[in-house]
Amino acid sequence: MKHAKFIAEAKRNPMRMYARPADVLRDRRLDNLERLEILRIWESAARARADEIDLGGVMTALEEAQRKLSPSRDEG
């Protein structure tokens, strides 16, 4: 799958493209901005499907992945 097409599909349905949020971090095809965007879309989709999934577990994994990508406020 070409890079742009893959990115578009990952943004449309991150849960289909990745088994876990941590997998987004390991995908070398992505830059950090793409990773953050995919994780944010995943979070939004998870909230919309809260009655179908273990929202607490998913949100914890998403927050941890986003924290690893976001610069610390203590650094600087």
KATAGI-V90273 format. One record per pair of residues at least 24 apart in sequence whose ideal C-beta (glycine too) atoms are under 8 Angstrom apart, sorted by the first residue. I is the first residue (numbers start at 0). J is the second residue. If there is no record, write none. Layout:
BEGIN
i->I j->J
i->I j->J
END
This chain:
BEGIN
i->2 j->28
i->6 j->33
i->9 j->33
i->9 j->37
i->10 j->36
i->10 j->37
i->10 j->40
i->12 j->44
i->13 j->37
i->13 j->38
i->13 j->40
i->13 j->41
i->13 j->44
i->14 j->41
i->14 j->44
i->14 j->45
i->17 j->41
i->19 j->60
i->20 j->57
i->20 j->60
i->20 j->61
i->20 j->63
i->20 j->64
i->21 j->60
i->21 j->63
i->21 j->64
i->23 j->64
i->24 j->64
i->24 j->67
i->24 j->68
i->31 j->68
i->34 j->64
i->34 j->68
i->35 j->65
i->35 j->68
i->35 j->69
i->38 j->64
i->38 j->65
i->38 j->68
i->39 j->65
END
